[in-house]
Amino acid sequence: MTTFGQWRRGEGRTVSSTELALPDAARTFQGERAGFATRLFACLADLVLIAAVMFGLWLAISVLQLIFTPGVDIDAPTIGQLVVAGYLLAAIYWTGAWATTGRSLGAWLMGVRVVSRSGNRLSWPMSFLRALFCVSFPIGLVWTIFSKRNRSLQDIVLRTIVIYDWYVPHPDEETLPRELS
């Protein structure tokens, strides 16, 4: 079994060309727990994406209504409707992202990945629970500032970890350490 230190040094596995392209400064953080600022910026990037998708959907619906029912007044969505739609879209988006690749677009931009305590990708139910927790209680991310191990309240309760992970490995390549605790 490869220890975390051995995995970080690249022992016991082949090194991909993508990993070799990482700058030396990034290699030192590969596999380490992500901090508050990195996670905040990843979350903000995701929220910008979600807002853009919501605006695009509203625009498409408005155009379709204009085409199929000309002359009918189109009401803009209320703030409450936008908030509920944003929460639902964020929960669906994060669930799918974390269950499939472990990262959303914001996480990809910031070079982080959400993994289980054992270092594996989250299951669909765990991704859904984490997404609901993050949407319902976003202030839980602030706990990362006070945590010695850079864990948010969502991470503590659901036993997940957000790590720096810049490269996308080949499917046959073991990429994450077996024990991150």
C-alpha positions, -999 to +999 in steps of 0.1 A: +000+000+000+013+034-009+015+060+019+004+096+014+040+108+014+050+082-012+021+091-034+030+129-032+066+120-042+053+099-071+067+066-058+050+034-069+033+048-100+042+061-134+042+098-139+021+111-167+031+138-192+003+160-178+017+157-143+052+166-156+038+198-170+029+211-136+051+239-123+073+230-094+053+253-071+021+235-079+037+201-073+044+209-037+007+215-031-006+185-051-028+164-028-028+189+000-060+202+015-073+234-001-077+265+020-105+290+024-096+315-004-092+288-030-125+272-021-143+306-020-131+316-054-141+281-068-175+286-053-178+321-067-169+309-102-196+282-099-222+309-088-213+330-118-218+300-140-251+292-124-263+328-127-253+328-164-272+295-170-303+309-152-302+341-173-299+320-205-328+298-195-350+328-187-340+345-220-348+313-239-382+309-222-390+346-229-381+342-266-402+311-269-431+328-252-427+357-276-427+335-306-456+313-296-478+338-278-471+372-294-486+403-277-488+386-243-470+404-214-441+384-201-436+387-163-401+387-150-394+361-123-396+373-087-366+373-064-380+343-045-384+323-077-348+332-088-334+322-054-353+288-054-342+281-090-306+290-082-306+267-051-321+238-072-297+244-101-267+246-078-277+214-060-281+195-093-249+209-107-227+202-077-242+167-073-234+158-109-200+174-108-188+158-076-202+123-084-186+122-119-153+140-117-150+153-082-148+189-094-171+216-108-160+242-132-149+265-104-130+237-088-113+229-121-103+265-125-088+266-090-072+232-092-092+214-065-112+182-062-137+169-036-129+134-025-141+110+002-121+104+034-105+074+017-094+095-013-120+082-037-146+100-058-179+107-039-209+084-046-241+099-060-259+099-026-229+115-008-226+141-036-263+149-033-260+153+005-229+175+002-246+196-024-277+201-003-255+209+027-235+235+008-266+251-007-285+251+026-256+262+048-230+281+027-216+298+057-202+265+067-173+272+044-160+299+068-151+272+093-122+264+070-105+295+083-105+282+119-099+245+111-063+233+115-070+208+087-088+232+063-121+215+067-155+232+063-185+221+084-197+202+054-164+183+053-165+175+090-201+163+090-199+143+057-162+132+060-151+147+027-119+165+018-111+192-008-076+187-021-054+204-047-054+183-078-043+199-110-041+171-135-066+147-150-051+112-148-056+083-172-085+061-160-061+032-152-038+054-132-042+054-094-042+091-085-054+096-050-038+084-018-057+056+000-057+075+033-059+112+036-067+114+073 
